[in-house]
């Protein structure tokens, strides 16, 4: 995880809240929110990028508590990390093959 100043964290939180609010509104079928698939995907990617470099549960506990989209992204990142560690530890041959294929 990277170390950010409080000002950086505040800026990231504003962006994360905005992205999560759009995702939540669309997921909940909000009447007055127009679903734009490209924007929806961009918001999800932004939230994933922010939460990949910041421990969201620690840095933005209110956002994670309030937003289902934020919680989903946190869980997704945690699962991805567990899979990565398991793959390296338990399937070293597969890791070598995947690394070769992605090079």
C-alpha positions as CSV (number, residue, x, y, z in Angstrom):
1,X,0.0,0.0,0.0
2,X,1.2,3.5,-0.8
3,X,1.4,6.2,1.8
4,X,-0.6,9.3,1.1
5,X,-1.0,12.6,2.8
6,X,-4.3,13.4,4.5
7,X,-5.0,15.9,1.6
8,X,-4.4,13.1,-0.9
9,X,-6.7,10.8,1.0
10,X,-9.4,13.4,1.1
11,X,-9.2,13.9,-2.6
12,X,-9.3,10.2,-3.3
13,X,-12.3,9.8,-1.0
14,X,-14.2,12.5,-2.9
15,X,-13.6,10.6,-6.1
16,X,-14.3,7.2,-4.6
17,X,-17.6,8.5,-3.0
18,X,-18.7,10.0,-6.3
19,X,-18.0,6.7,-8.2
20,X,-19.6,4.6,-5.5
21,X,-22.7,6.8,-5.4
22,X,-23.2,6.3,-9.2
23,X,-22.7,2.6,-9.0
24,X,-25.1,2.3,-6.0
25,X,-27.7,4.4,-7.7
26,X,-27.6,2.3,-10.9
27,X,-27.5,-1.0,-9.0
28,X,-30.5,0.1,-6.9
29,X,-32.5,1.1,-10.0
30,X,-32.7,4.8,-9.2
31,X,-35.4,6.5,-11.1
32,X,-33.6,9.7,-11.9
33,X,-30.2,8.2,-12.7
34,X,-29.5,7.4,-16.3
35,X,-27.5,4.2,-16.8
36,X,-24.5,4.9,-19.0
37,X,-22.6,1.6,-19.4
38,X,-19.3,3.3,-20.3
39,X,-19.5,5.6,-17.3
40,X,-20.6,2.8,-15.0
41,X,-17.6,0.8,-16.1
42,X,-15.3,3.8,-15.6
43,X,-16.6,4.4,-12.1
44,X,-16.0,0.7,-11.2
45,X,-12.5,0.9,-12.6
46,X,-11.8,4.1,-10.7
47,X,-13.0,2.6,-7.4
48,X,-11.0,-0.5,-8.1
49,X,-7.9,1.6,-8.8
50,X,-8.3,3.7,-5.7
51,X,-9.0,0.7,-3.4
52,X,-6.0,-1.1,-4.9
53,X,-3.6,1.5,-3.6
54,X,-5.4,2.5,-0.4
55,X,-6.7,0.3,2.4
56,X,-10.3,1.4,1.9
57,X,-11.6,-0.1,5.1
58,X,-9.0,1.9,7.1
59,X,-8.9,5.1,5.0
60,X,-12.6,5.4,4.2
61,X,-14.5,3.4,6.8
62,X,-17.7,5.5,6.4
63,X,-17.8,5.0,2.6
64,X,-17.3,1.2,3.0
65,X,-20.0,1.0,5.6
66,X,-22.5,3.1,3.5
67,X,-21.9,1.9,0.0
68,X,-22.6,-1.6,-1.3
69,X,-20.5,-0.9,-4.3
70,X,-17.5,0.0,-2.1
71,X,-17.9,-3.1,0.0
72,X,-18.1,-5.2,-3.2
73,X,-14.9,-3.7,-4.5
74,X,-13.1,-4.2,-1.2
75,X,-14.2,-7.9,-1.2
76,X,-13.1,-8.3,-4.8
77,X,-9.6,-7.0,-4.0
78,X,-9.3,-9.2,-0.9
79,X,-10.4,-12.3,-2.9
80,X,-7.9,-11.4,-5.7
81,X,-5.1,-11.2,-3.2
82,X,-6.0,-14.5,-1.7
83,X,-6.1,-16.2,-5.0
84,X,-2.8,-14.7,-6.0
85,X,-1.1,-15.9,-2.8
86,X,-2.7,-19.3,-3.1
87,X,-1.7,-19.7,-6.7
88,X,1.9,-18.8,-5.9
89,X,2.0,-21.1,-2.8
90,X,0.1,-24.1,-4.0
91,X,0.4,-24.0,-7.7
92,X,3.9,-22.8,-8.6
93,X,3.8,-24.6,-12.0
94,X,0.6,-22.9,-12.9
95,X,2.2,-19.6,-11.9
96,X,5.1,-20.2,-14.2
97,X,2.8,-21.0,-17.1
98,X,0.6,-18.0,-16.5
99,X,3.6,-15.7,-16.3
100,X,5.0,-17.1,-19.6
101,X,1.6,-16.7,-21.3
102,X,1.2,-13.1,-20.2
103,X,4.7,-12.0,-21.2
